[in-house]
Amino acid sequence: MSNQQYTLLAHLCFYFFLISSQLTENLRERRPDGMTAEADLLEGYDEELGGNESQKRDCKGITTAIIVVLVILAMIFLALIAFTPLFASTHVGSKRLNITDLRALRYPYAEFGFTDNDNVIMQSWEGVEMVENGVSRLIFGRENGDEIVPSADLKYFATMDHAPNPGMNPQNETFHLKIVNNNERITYDIGLRKEESVIQAFKWNGKRNDFVFVENNKIYYKSSPEDDGVTRVSNGGENTVDGMFDWIYEEEIFGKKDALWWSPNGNRLAFASFDNHLTKNVSLRSYHRLHSYTIDTNLHYPKTFAKVLPTYTLSIWDKKSEQSRQMDVQLKDSLSYHYLLAVKWLEMNGTEKLVSVWTNRFQNEIALTICDWESAICHLEFEYKYAPKRWVTHDDFNSITFFDDTLYFLLPHEIKDNAYQQIAALRLSNGHAKTPKFLQLGEYDVTSIEGIRRESNTLFFHAAAPKPQQRNLFSYNLLGDSKMTKSLANCVTCSITNCSWAQAQLDDEMKKALVSCKGPAAPHTVTLNLTQNLSKETLEYSELLEDRTYQIRVEEAGLPVVIQDKIKISDEYEALIKLSIPKDVYARDKNRAVPLIVHVYGGPNDQNTKEVTQVGIEEIVASGQQVAVLRIDGRGSGGRGWKYRSAVYGQLGTVEVEDQISVIKTVLRVHRQFLDPTRVAVFGWSYGGFMTLSMVNQAQEGFFKCAVSVAPVTNFAYYDATYTERYMGDAPLESYSDVTRKLDNFKTTRLLLMHGLLDDNVHFQNSAILIEELQNRGIDFDLMVYPNQAHSLSSRTSHVVGKMTQFLKQCFATDK
């Protein structure tokens, strides 16, 4: 209690003493026999139940005294309630987040799209829903978590139920495919063996109800679900896989499993194929109850410095002729290894053409080709070599578009003392490309091009602007100021309330947009008419759904107070921070410092401080323990140009670690009224696990009280070649950061290490080497392994939260 509270209690006790004394004295004066009330109470009434009149008067006095004493005690108790922090709302107040909130607070809608009559179709936890006049209705239910893919006209729904995969190898994942005629409620089993078939991939034609699927590494075509016949599109086999990406392409480049692309008019299909028999494998081991032996499977996974990487070819199948042609991709350096980086159908001067983009092994040179079905040649149209310490990613060319003899894609654009990913316009002239020119934009990174509305010559794109932590949809007039003296870009979504992180999906004609607002408060979705005057400061929009249930759930969840700020690192750089403080602590208990969890990722081009509503494992743990959470974006992070992004090139695990430690010290000093500098923990997963270990190693002894590292990379020599070489280039092995070389700080910083034994991404090999080295040095630590669990530990989330909670509770409870 404070001094003021002690003084109040003392005064109440003093008055209680005075009143009690006076009452006792009055009782003494009223007794004719000279006996006190105390003596009477001690002796009791053992002669008879009643008594004489004097006894009755004494009883009344005693009762009055007792009542007065009880009233005074009640006053003291109420004073304690009102003025002692033990009962204040800081301790019993707002709702604490729990494990069920991970799903309850997750936005329940995804994959929006427009129908022909301007209604909206979307995916939810329940299934596929239709939104009409602000009200949604379920049109096809989801069973057992099946994936649902509707046809373009919503007549059919394909359901994909995962087939058994005893070895749990992600490369062997297949499913049973059924297509339901939703009008007639008829179900069709798809595959060569009907209900016994296991399908590897499936793709509707975007224009009609025909489709292709992959079975036994081959592609097959069906003109409709009812059609009994099947047309074989490709000739894949044991070593050649058609229409599919291998693990490394799915994880590090395209972000999807199928390698199938229908042309806009639906008459042709492009597909990629790979030969995997020469790539080296890693062994995945699973454990099963009542099985005497483990199940071991092989995963094609080329690691850093691997001599052989998967080789891809590109083909086009024509539906009318039912012929497939493998494209002759004309690259100048055809003998060197090339990744297939992007594939996109574009309509060029009335003809559909396939654009394919390729990059070298270190992903710092690109070659853009335009493929022709008739000649079966992909002609080289454009080459580009990136400046030192820069690289290309799939997203830079995945959204490539074409208009008026010009290709638009993303390249680094030098502006002042920085360079930003911005829109380059490449004019094609008789097959000979000119030097690209950049659109006149501001000092920010463009993240994707959405398309062009031809009637108004308006290009739409997403960018990390007006602030780096934000995302917004912008429009640009391609026929505007010919002198290019000012930016012609307008922020389309900036005026939407509670929408600093906007992800817009546009219809084919670029006239309407569905905008998913991910934060900073409760996520929501609005519809936007793109034909209105987009240069206005305030645009008209409407909420997609009238149901407020989800928004209320988020508002009442007791999410922490978020402080976003900038902190200077050096004369050239500054870090962005996002500090989440428990609401009660921030509002009422300014003098009670709480522990701090630093949630770190730190991978190249990542953004950890974005203005979105975040409810992750760290929020659940922090809420239950009344702990603050800190996120930091320093050098190496995205959204602020190549000046920041390039800083980690060739030296992963160096400057980004230094920045985290430096900023933590500043935050502890600036917010010392909230944060306890003696109780700081760091938590990270995957690259964040690598950062966690690196930060403890590089900080001074005892700076971190505890550390939680989940599925960490311990040396990028053990990681996949595509990711590592993109950022390390041709750096020698000796320059790679190895967290097992320096572990002495873990003698004073308590470590909890967690890893799935079936992790196909960051192999348990990383943790095994770390464990061995910790044991060799006699360092005690906590270890939790998860059999049959992959990188995300998705089916063990509650256990991870429970383990982290207990670990941090014990760590923070020890003497300061």
C-alpha positions in Angstrom: 0.0 0.0 0.0 1.0 3.6 -0.5 1.6 6.1 2.4 -1.8 7.6 1.7 -3.5 4.3 2.1 -1.6 3.5 5.3 -2.6 6.9 6.8 -6.3 6.3 5.9 -6.3 2.9 7.6 -4.6 4.3 10.7 -7.2 7.0 11.1 -10.0 4.5 10.8 -8.5 2.2 13.4 -8.0 5.2 15.8 -11.7 6.2 15.5 -12.6 2.5 16.0 -10.6 2.5 19.2 -12.3 5.7 20.5 -15.8 4.5 19.8 -15.2 1.1 21.3 -13.8 2.6 24.4 -16.7 5.0 24.9 -19.2 2.2 24.4 -17.5 0.0 27.0 -17.4 2.8 29.5 -21.1 3.4 29.0 -21.9 -0.2 29.7 -19.9 -0.1 32.9 -21.9 2.9 34.1 -25.2 1.2 33.5 -24.5 -2.0 35.6 -25.9 -1.7 39.2 -24.0 -4.6 40.6 -20.7 -3.2 39.5 -19.9 -6.1 37.2 -18.7 -5.5 33.7 -20.2 -6.8 30.5 -17.1 -8.7 29.9 -17.6 -10.7 33.1 -21.2 -11.4 32.3 -20.3 -12.8 28.9 -17.7 -15.0 30.4 -20.0 -16.5 33.0 -22.9 -16.9 30.6 -26.6 -17.7 31.5 -26.6 -21.2 32.9 -29.5 -20.8 35.3 -32.4 -20.1 32.9 -33.0 -19.0 29.3 -34.5 -15.6 30.3 -33.3 -13.0 32.8 -34.4 -10.0 34.7 -34.9 -6.5 33.4 -31.4 -5.3 34.1 -30.0 -8.2 32.2 -32.3 -7.3 29.3 -31.0 -3.7 29.3 -27.4 -5.0 29.4 -28.1 -7.3 26.4 -29.4 -4.4 24.4 -26.3 -2.4 25.1 -24.0 -5.2 24.2 -25.9 -5.8 20.9 -25.6 -2.1 20.0 -21.9 -2.2 20.7 -21.4 -5.3 18.5 -23.4 -3.7 15.6 -21.3 -0.5 15.8 -18.1 -2.5 15.8 -19.2 -4.5 12.8 -20.1 -1.3 10.9 -16.7 0.1 11.6 -15.0 -3.1 10.4 -17.1 -3.0 7.2 -15.9 0.6 6.7 -12.3 -0.5 7.0 -12.8 -3.4 4.6 -14.5 -1.1 2.0 -11.6 1.4 2.4 -9.2 -1.4 1.6 -11.2 -2.4 -1.5 -11.2 1.2 -2.7 -7.6 2.1 -2.2 -5.5 -1.1 -2.2 -4.0 -2.2 -5.6 -4.7 -5.8 -4.6 -8.3 -5.3 -5.6 -7.8 -2.7 -8.3 -8.8 -3.4 -11.9 -5.1 -3.8 -12.8 -5.2 -7.2 -11.1 -8.8 -8.4 -11.6 -9.8 -6.1 -14.5 -9.8 -6.7 -18.2 -10.3 -10.0 -19.9 -7.2 -12.1 -20.5 -6.6 -13.7 -23.9 -6.5 -17.5 -24.0 -5.7 -20.2 -26.5 -9.3 -20.2 -27.9 -8.8 -16.5 -29.0 -6.2 -17.6 -31.6 -9.1 -18.8 -33.7 -11.9 -16.7 -32.3 -10.1 -13.4 -33.1 -8.8 -14.5 -36.5 -10.7 -12.9 -39.4 -13.2 -15.5 -40.5 -13.4 -14.6 -44.2 -10.9 -15.0 -47.1 -10.6 -15.4 -50.9 -13.2 -12.9 -51.9 -14.5 -12.5 -55.4 -17.3 -10.9 -57.4 -20.1 -12.8 -59.1 -21.7 -11.8 -62.5 -24.5 -10.0 -60.7 -22.2 -7.9 -58.5 -22.7 -10.0 -55.4 -19.7 -11.2 -53.4 -18.6 -14.7 -52.9 -16.1 -15.6 -50.1 -14.6 -18.5 -48.2 -15.3 -18.8 -44.4 -14.7 -21.4 -41.7 -18.2 -22.8 -42.4 -17.7 -23.0 -46.2 -18.5 -20.8 -49.2 -20.8 -17.9 -48.6 -22.6 -15.4 -50.8 -23.1 -11.8 -49.6 -26.1 -10.0 -50.9 -27.1 -6.5 -49.6 -24.8 -6.8 -46.6 -26.1 -10.2 -45.4 -24.2 -13.5 -46.0 -25.7 -16.9 -46.5 -24.0 -20.3 -46.8 -24.2 -21.8 -50.2 -21.9 -24.7 -49.8 -20.8 -26.2 -46.4 -17.3 -27.3 -45.5 -16.8 -30.8 -44.0 -13.8 -31.9 -41.9 -11.7 -28.9 -43.0 -11.9 -29.9 -46.7 -10.6 -27.4 -49.2 -13.4 -26.1 -51.4 -12.9 -24.7 -54.9 -16.0 -23.3 -56.7 -16.4 -23.2 -60.4 -16.7 -19.8 -62.1 -20.5 -19.9 -62.4 -20.9 -21.5 -58.9 -22.7 -24.5 -60.3 -20.0 -26.9 -59.2 -17.9 -27.2 -56.0 -14.7 -29.2 -56.0 -13.9 -30.7 -52.5 -10.5 -32.0 -51.7 -10.2 -34.4 -48.7 -6.6 -35.3 -47.8 -5.7 -38.9 -48.6 -3.6 -41.0 -46.1 0.1 -40.1 -46.0 1.7 -42.5 -43.6 5.2 -41.0 -43.9 3.8 -37.5 -43.5 6.0 -36.3 -46.3 4.6 -33.0 -47.7 5.9 -33.8 -51.1 3.6 -36.9 -51.1 0.5 -35.1 -50.0 -2.5 -36.1 -52.1 -6.3 -35.9 -51.8 -9.6 -37.5 -52.9 -11.3 -35.2 -55.3 -15.1 -34.9 -55.6 -17.1 -32.4 -57.6 -20.6 -31.6 -56.4 -23.3 -30.2 -58.7 -24.8 -27.9 -56.2 -28.1 -27.4 -58.1 -28.9 -31.1 -58.4 -26.9 -32.3 -55.4 -25.0 -34.9 -57.5 -21.5 -35.9 -56.6 -18.8 -37.1 -59.0 -15.6 -38.9 -58.1 -12.7 -37.5 -60.1 -9.7 -39.5 -61.2 -8.7 -42.5 -63.3 -9.8 -44.9 -60.5 -12.8 -42.8 -59.4 -13.2 -42.9 -55.6 -9.9 -44.8 -55.2 -7.9 -42.1 -57.0 -5.4 -39.9 -55.2 -5.0 -36.5 -56.9 -2.0 -34.3 -56.7 -3.4 -31.0 -58.1 -6.6 -29.6 -59.5 -7.4 -26.4 -61.5 -10.8 -25.1 -62.9 -10.8 -23.3 -66.2 -11.6 -19.7 -65.2 -14.1 -19.3 -68.1 -16.2 -22.5 -68.1 -16.7 -25.7 -66.1 -13.9 -27.8 -67.6 -10.8 -28.5 -65.6 -7.5 -30.4 -65.3 -6.0 -32.5 -62.5 -2.7 -34.2 -61.8 -2.5 -37.9 -61.0 0.6 -40.1 -61.1 2.7 -37.1 -62.1 0.6 -36.7 -65.3 -2.0 -34.0 -66.2 -5.5 -35.0 -67.4 -8.3 -32.9 -68.8 -12.1 -33.3 -68.4 -14.6 -31.1 -70.4 -17.1 -31.3 -67.5 -17.6 -33.2 -64.2 -20.3 -35.3 -65.9 -18.0 -36.3 -68.8 -16.9 -39.9 -68.5 -13.9 -39.4 -70.9 -10.5 -38.1 -69.8 -7.8 -36.6 -72.1 -4.2 -37.0 -71.1 -2.4 -33.7 -71.4 1.2 -34.7 -70.5 3.5 -37.7 -70.2 5.0 -37.4 -66.8 6.5 -40.4 -65.0 8.6 -41.6 -62.1 11.3 -39.0 -62.4 9.4 -36.3 -64.4 6.6 -34.5 -62.6 4.1 -32.4 -64.7 1.9 -29.6 -63.4 3.5 -29.6 -59.9 6.2 -27.7 -58.1 8.8 -29.5 -55.9 9.2 -28.5 -52.2 11.8 -25.7 -52.9 9.7 -24.0 -55.6 6.6 -24.2 -53.5 8.3 -22.9 -50.4 10.7 -20.3 -51.7 9.5 -19.1 -55.1 5.8 -19.6 -56.2 4.2 -20.2 -52.8 1.8 -22.8 -54.3 1.9 -26.4 -55.2 0.3 -26.5 -58.7 2.3 -25.4 -61.7 -0.8 -24.9 -64.0 -1.9 -21.7 -65.7 -5.0 -21.4 -67.9 -5.0 -18.7 -70.6 -7.5 -15.8 -70.2 -9.9 -17.2 -72.8 -9.5 -20.7 -71.4 -8.3 -22.3 -74.7 -4.8 -23.1 -73.7 -3.0 -24.4 -70.6 0.6 -23.7 -69.6 2.3 -26.1 -67.2 5.8 -26.6 -65.8 7.6 -29.9 -65.3 10.6 -30.8 -63.3 13.2 -33.7 -63.2 14.0 -34.6 -59.6 15.9 -37.8 -59.8 19.4 -36.1 -59.4 18.6 -33.8 -56.4 19.8 -35.0 -53.0 17.2 -36.0 -50.4 16.7 -35.6 -46.7 15.1 -38.3 -44.6 11.9 -37.6 -42.7 11.0 -40.0 -39.9 7.6 -40.5 -38.3 6.5 -42.6 -35.3 3.2 -44.4 -35.1 1.5 -46.2 -32.3 1.5 -50.0 -32.5 4.1 -49.9 -35.4 7.3 -51.7 -34.5 9.3 -49.7 -37.0 9.4 -46.0 -37.9 8.3 -44.8 -41.3 11.1 -43.1 -43.2 10.5 -41.1 -46.4 12.7 -39.0 -48.6 12.2 -35.3 -49.4 14.0 -33.7 -52.4 15.7 -30.8 -50.7 18.8 -29.2 -52.2 20.8 -27.5 -49.5 23.2 -24.6 -49.6 26.2 -25.3 -52.0 24.3 -28.3 -53.5 25.7 -29.1 -56.9 22.4 -30.1 -58.5 19.2 -28.1 -58.3 15.8 -29.1 -59.8 15.5 -28.4 -63.5 12.3 -27.1 -65.0 10.8 -27.0 -68.4 7.7 -25.0 -69.6 5.0 -26.4 -72.0 1.7 -25.2 -73.5 -1.2 -27.5 -74.2 -3.8 -26.4 -76.8 -7.4 -27.6 -76.1 -8.6 -27.5 -79.7 -5.8 -29.6 -81.1 -5.2 -31.6 -77.9 -1.4 -31.2 -78.4 1.3 -30.2 -75.9 4.5 -28.4 -77.0 7.5 -27.9 -74.8 8.8 -24.4 -75.2 12.4 -23.7 -76.4 13.4 -21.0 -73.9 16.0 -18.9 -75.5 18.4 -17.7 -72.8 21.8 -16.3 -73.7 23.6 -18.2 -70.9 21.7 -21.4 -71.5 24.3 -23.7 -70.0 24.1 -22.1 -66.6 21.4 -23.0 -64.0 18.2 -20.9 -64.1 15.2 -20.8 -61.8 11.8 -20.4 -63.3 10.7 -17.2 -61.5 7.3 -16.2 -62.8 4.7 -17.3 -65.4 1.8 -15.1 -66.6 -0.6 -15.1 -69.5 -1.0 -11.6 -71.1 -3.1 -10.3 -74.0 -0.8 -8.5 -76.4 -2.4 -6.7 -79.3 -5.3 -9.1 -79.4 -3.3 -12.2 -79.0 -2.7 -14.2 -75.8 1.0 -14.7 -75.0 2.8 -16.4 -72.2 5.4 -14.4 -70.4 8.0 -16.4 -68.5 10.8 -14.9 -66.3 14.0 -16.8 -65.4 16.7 -16.0 -62.9 20.3 -17.2 -62.2 21.2 -19.3 -59.2 22.1 -16.3 -57.0 18.9 -14.6 -58.2 20.5 -11.3 -59.1 20.0 -11.5 -62.9 16.7 -11.9 -64.8 15.7 -12.9 -68.3 12.2 -12.1 -69.5 10.8 -14.2 -72.4 7.6 -14.1 -74.4 6.4 -17.5 -75.5 4.6 -18.3 -78.8 2.5 -21.5 -79.2 2.9 -21.8 -83.0 6.7 -21.6 -83.0 7.1 -23.3 -79.5 9.8 -20.7 -78.8 10.1 -18.3 -75.8 11.9 -15.3 -77.3 14.3 -13.4 -75.1 12.9 -9.8 -74.7 14.6 -8.3 -71.7 17.6 -8.9 -69.5 18.5 -7.1 -66.3 21.4 -7.4 -63.8 20.8 -6.1 -60.3 23.2 -3.8 -58.5 25.4 -5.3 -55.9 23.6 -6.5 -52.7 20.2 -6.7 -54.5 18.1 -9.6 -55.6 14.9 -10.5 -57.4 11.8 -12.2 -55.9 8.8 -13.9 -57.5 6.5 -11.0 -56.4 8.4 -8.5 -58.6 7.2 -10.2 -61.8 4.2 -12.3 -60.6 2.0 -9.2 -61.2 3.5 -8.2 -64.5 0.9 -6.6 -66.8 0.7 -5.3 -70.4 -1.0 -2.2 -72.0 -0.4 -0.3 -75.2 2.7 -2.1 -76.3 4.3 -1.7 -72.8 5.1 -4.2 -70.1 4.9 -3.1 -66.4 6.8 -4.8 -63.6 8.8 -4.0 -60.5 12.5 -3.0 -60.5 14.7 -1.0 -58.1 14.5 2.7 -58.8 17.2 5.1 -57.4 15.6 8.0 -55.5 17.9 10.4 -53.6 20.1 8.3 -51.2 17.9 5.2 -51.5 16.4 2.8 -54.1 12.8 1.6 -54.0 10.9 -1.3 -55.7 8.8 0.6 -58.2 6.9 0.2 -61.5 9.1 0.0 -64.6 7.5 0.5 -68.0 9.2 -1.4 -70.8 8.1 -0.5 -74.3 8.3 -3.4 -76.8 9.2 -2.4 -80.4 9.4 -5.1 -83.1 10.6 -7.6 -80.6 13.5 -5.4 -79.4 13.2 -4.1 -75.9 14.1 -0.6 -74.9 15.5 0.6 -71.6 12.6 0.7 -69.1 11.3 3.9 -67.6 9.9 4.4 -64.2 6.5 5.8 -63.3 6.6 9.0 -61.2 5.8 7.8 -57.7 6.8 8.8 -54.2 9.6 7.5 -51.9 8.1 4.1 -51.1 8.2 0.4 -52.1 5.5 -0.9 -54.5 4.5 -4.4 -53.5 2.3 -5.5 -56.4 0.6 -4.3 -59.6 -3.1 -5.2 -59.7 -3.9 -4.3 -63.3 -5.0 -1.5 -65.7 -8.5 -0.2 -66.5 -8.2 0.4 -70.2 -11.2 2.9 -70.5 -9.5 5.4 -68.2 -5.8 4.4 -68.6 -5.6 3.9 -64.9 -3.1 1.5 -63.3 -3.7 0.1 -59.8 -1.0 -1.0 -57.4 -0.3 -1.8 -53.8 2.5 0.0 -51.9 4.0 0.3 -48.4 2.7 3.8 -48.1 2.0 6.5 -46.8 4.0 4.8 -43.9 6.3 1.8 -44.4 4.2 -0.2 -41.8 1.1 0.3 -43.9 -0.4 -1.1 -47.1 -2.7 0.7 -49.4 -4.2 0.6 -52.9 -3.1 3.4 -55.2 -4.2 4.5 -58.7 -2.0 6.0 -61.4 -3.0 7.9 -64.5 -0.8 6.5 -67.4 -1.8 9.4 -69.7 -1.2 12.2 -67.2 1.6 14.8 -66.8 3.8 14.2 -69.8 6.6 16.1 -68.2 6.5 13.8 -65.2 7.1 16.7 -62.8 5.0 15.3 -59.9 3.6 12.1 -58.7 0.4 11.1 -60.4 -0.5 8.4 -57.8 -3.6 8.6 -55.6 -4.1 6.6 -52.5 -7.4 4.9 -53.1 -7.9 3.2 -49.7 -6.3 5.9 -47.4 -9.7 7.4 -46.5 -11.2 4.1 -45.3 -11.7 4.1 -41.5 -9.6 1.7 -39.6 -7.8 0.5 -42.7 -4.1 1.2 -42.5 -3.3 -2.3 -43.8 -5.4 -2.7 -46.9 -5.4 -5.7 -49.3 -7.6 -5.1 -52.3 -9.0 -7.6 -54.8 -10.2 -6.1 -58.1 -12.6 -7.5 -60.6 -11.5 -8.3 -64.1 -12.6 -4.9 -65.5 -10.9 -3.0 -62.6 -14.2 -1.2 -61.8 -14.8 -2.6 -58.3 -12.6 -3.6 -55.4 -13.0 -5.7 -52.3 -10.8 -4.2 -49.6 -9.8 -6.4 -46.7 -8.7 -4.1 -43.9 -6.4 -6.0 -41.5 -5.9 -3.3 -38.9 -5.0 -1.5 -36.8 -8.3 -2.4 -35.0 -10.9 -5.1 -35.8 -10.4 -6.4 -39.4 -13.3 -5.8 -41.8 -14.0 -5.7 -45.5 -15.4 -2.9 -47.6 -16.6 -2.6 -51.3 -15.3 0.2 -53.3 -16.4 1.7 -56.7 -13.3 2.4 -58.7 -15.1 4.4 -61.4 -15.7 7.4 -59.1 -13.3 10.3 -59.0 -10.3 8.7 -57.3 -8.5 12.0 -56.8 -11.0 13.0 -54.1 -9.7 13.0 -50.5 -12.6 11.0 -49.4 -14.1 8.2 -51.4 -17.5 6.5 -51.0 -17.3 2.9 -49.8 -19.6 0.5 -47.9 -19.0 -2.3 -45.4 -19.4 -5.7 -47.0 -21.2 -7.3 -44.1 -23.7 -5.8 -41.7 -23.0 -8.4 -39.0 -21.0 -6.8 -36.1 -20.4 -10.0 -34.2 -16.8 -10.4 -35.1 -16.0 -6.7 -34.6 -17.5 -6.8 -31.1 -15.6 -9.9 -30.3 -12.3 -8.2 -31.1 -13.2 -5.0 -29.3 -14.1 -6.9 -26.1 -11.1 -9.2 -26.2 -8.9 -7.0 -24.0 -6.2 -6.5 -26.7 -3.1 -4.6 -25.4 -2.4 -0.9 -26.0 0.0 -0.5 -29.0 2.7 2.1 -29.1 4.4 2.6 -32.5 7.5 4.7 -32.7 10.9 5.3 -34.4 14.2 4.9 -32.7 17.5 6.2 -34.1 20.1 3.5 -34.7 22.8 5.6 -36.3 23.1 8.7 -38.4 21.9 6.8 -41.4 19.3 4.3 -40.0 16.4 4.3 -37.6 14.4 1.3 -36.3 10.6 1.0 -36.2 9.1 -0.4 -33.1 5.7 -1.8 -32.0 5.3 -2.1 -28.3 2.2 -3.8 -26.9 1.5 -3.1 -23.2 -1.3 -4.8 -21.2 -4.3 -2.4 -21.1 -4.5 -2.3 -17.3 -0.9 -1.6 -16.9 -1.0 1.2 -19.4 -4.2 2.8 -18.0 -3.8 2.6 -14.2 -0.6 1.1 -12.9 2.1 3.4 -14.2 4.4 2.5 -11.3 4.4 -1.2 -11.7 7.0 -2.3 -14.2 6.2 -5.5 -16.1 8.5 -8.1 -17.8 9.1 -7.7 -21.6 9.0 -10.4 -24.3 10.8 -9.4 -27.5 9.2 -11.1 -30.4 11.8 -11.3 -33.1 11.8 -12.6 -36.7 14.3 -10.4 -38.5 14.5 -12.2 -41.9 15.4 -10.3 -45.0 12.6 -8.0 -46.2 10.3 -9.0 -43.4 8.1 -6.5 -41.5 7.4 -7.2 -37.9 5.9 -3.8 -37.0 3.1 -3.6 -39.6 -0.2 -2.0 -38.6 -2.3 -5.1 -38.4 -4.3 -6.6 -35.5 -2.0 -9.3 -34.2 -3.1 -12.1 -32.0 -0.3 -14.7 -31.9 1.2 -17.1 -29.4 3.2 -14.3 -27.9 0.0 -12.2 -27.3 -1.7 -15.1 -25.6 1.3 -15.7 -23.3 1.8 -12.0 -22.6 -1.8 -11.4 -21.8 -2.0 -14.2 -19.3 1.2 -13.2 -17.6 0.7 -9.4 -17.8 3.8 -9.0 -19.9 4.6 -6.4 -22.6 5.6 -7.5 -26.2 8.1 -5.6 -28.3 8.6 -6.0 -32.1 11.5 -4.3 -34.0 12.3 -3.6 -37.6 15.9 -2.6 -38.2 18.4 -3.1 -41.0 17.4 -5.9 -43.3 13.6 -5.3 -42.9 11.3 -4.4 -45.8 9.1 -1.5 -46.8 11.9 1.2 -46.6 13.8 0.6 -49.8 17.1 -1.1 -50.6 19.1 1.0 -48.2 17.6 -1.1 -45.4 17.0 -4.3 -47.3 20.6 -4.6 -48.6 22.2 -4.2 -45.3 22.1 -7.9 -44.5 23.3 -9.2 -47.9 26.2 -11.6 -47.5 26.1 -11.4 -43.7 23.0 -12.9 -42.2 23.0 -12.9 -38.5 25.1 -9.7 -38.0 23.7 -6.2 -38.3 20.0 -7.2 -37.8 21.1 -8.8 -34.5 23.0 -5.7 -33.4 20.0 -3.5 -34.2 17.6 -5.6 -32.1 19.9 -5.4 -29.0 20.5 -1.7 -29.4 16.8 -0.8 -29.8 15.8 -3.0 -26.8 18.1 -1.0 -24.6 16.6 2.3 -25.8 13.0 1.0 -25.3 13.8 -0.1 -21.8 15.1 3.3 -21.0 12.4 5.3 -22.7 9.5 3.2 -21.3 11.0 2.5 -17.9 7.7 3.4 -16.2 6.2 0.2 -17.8 9.1 -2.2 -18.4 11.4 -4.1 -16.0 14.9 -4.2 -17.4 15.8 -7.2 -15.2 13.1 -9.4 -16.7 13.6 -9.4 -20.5 12.9 -12.5 -22.6 13.4 -13.0 -26.4 11.2 -15.4 -28.4 11.5 -16.3 -32.1 10.5 -19.0 -34.6 12.4 -20.3 -37.6 14.6 -17.3 -38.7 13.4 -15.8 -35.5 14.7 -18.8 -33.6 18.1 -18.2 -35.3 17.8 -14.5 -34.2 16.9 -15.5 -30.7 20.0 -17.6 -30.2 22.2 -15.0 -32.0 20.9 -12.1 -29.8 21.6 -14.0 -26.6 25.1 -14.8 -27.9 25.9 -11.2 -28.8 24.3 -9.3 -25.8 26.2 -8.8 -22.6 25.9 -11.6 -20.1 22.6 -11.7 -18.3 20.9 -9.1 -20.5 18.2 -11.6 -21.4 16.8 -13.4 -18.5 15.3 -16.2 -20.7 15.0 -17.1 -24.3 12.5 -19.3 -26.3 13.8 -20.6 -29.6 11.4 -22.6 -31.8 12.6 -24.5 -34.9 15.8 -22.4 -35.2 18.2 -22.4 -38.1 21.6 -22.7 -36.4 23.7 -22.3 -39.5 22.3 -21.5 -43.0 24.7 -24.1 -44.5 22.0 -26.5 -43.3 19.2 -24.6 -45.0 17.8 -24.8 -48.5 20.0 -23.4 -51.4 17.3 -21.1 -52.9 16.6 -19.0 -49.8 20.2 -18.9 -48.5 22.0 -18.1 -51.8 19.5 -15.3 -52.6 20.8 -13.4 -49.5 24.3 -14.8 -49.1 25.3 -15.0 -52.8 28.6 -16.7 -53.3 29.9 -16.0 -49.8 32.2 -18.8 -48.5 31.1 -21.1 -45.7 33.6 -19.5 -43.3 31.5 -16.3 -43.3 28.3 -18.0 -42.3 27.0 -17.3 -38.8 27.0 -20.4 -36.7 25.1 -19.9 -33.4 26.8 -23.0 -31.8 30.2 -21.4 -31.8 29.5 -19.0 -28.9 27.1 -20.3 -26.2 28.5 -19.1 -22.9 25.7 -16.6 -22.3 23.3 -19.4 -21.9 24.9 -20.2 -18.6 23.0 -17.2 -17.2 20.2 -16.9 -19.8 17.7 -19.7 -19.4 16.8 -21.4 -22.7 13.7 -23.2 -23.9 14.3 -25.0 -27.2 11.4 -26.4 -29.1 11.4 -28.3 -32.4 9.2 -30.7 -34.4 11.0 -33.9 -35.3 9.2 -34.0 -38.7 10.1 -30.5 -39.6 10.5 -30.5 -43.4 11.5 -26.8 -43.5 14.1 -26.3 -40.8 15.4 -29.8 -40.2 15.8 -31.1 -36.6 19.5 -31.4 -37.6 19.8 -27.8 -36.6 18.7 -28.3 -33.1 20.5 -31.6 -32.7 23.8 -29.9 -33.4 22.9 -27.1 -30.9 21.8 -29.7 -28.2 25.1 -31.6 -28.6 27.2 -28.4 -28.2 25.2 -27.2 -25.1 25.7 -30.6 -23.5 29.4 -30.6 -24.3 29.7 -27.2 -22.5 27.7 -28.4 -19.5 24.9 -25.8 -20.1 21.5 -26.7 -18.6 18.5 -25.9 -20.8 14.8 -26.9 -21.3 14.0 -29.0 -24.4 10.6 -29.8 -25.9 10.4 -32.0 -29.0 7.3 -32.8 -31.0 7.2 -36.1 -32.8 5.3 -36.3 -36.1 5.0 -32.4 -36.1 6.2 -30.2 -39.0 7.5 -26.6 -38.9 4.4 -24.9 -37.7 3.5 -27.3 -34.9 -0.1 -26.5 -35.9 -1.8 -29.3 -34.0 0.3 -28.6 -30.8 -0.4 -24.9 -30.5 -2.1 -25.2 -27.1 0.9 -27.3 -25.8 3.4 -24.7 -27.1 1.5 -21.9 -25.4 1.3 -23.9 -22.1 4.9 -24.7 -22.1 6.0 -21.2 -22.9 3.7 -19.8 -20.2 5.1 -22.0 -17.5 8.7 -21.5 -18.6 8.4 -17.7 -18.6 6.4 -17.7 -15.4 9.1 -19.5 -13.6 11.8 -17.4 -15.3 10.3 -14.1 -14.4 9.3 -15.2 -10.9 13.0 -15.7 -9.8 14.8 -13.1 -7.8 15.5 -9.9 -9.7 
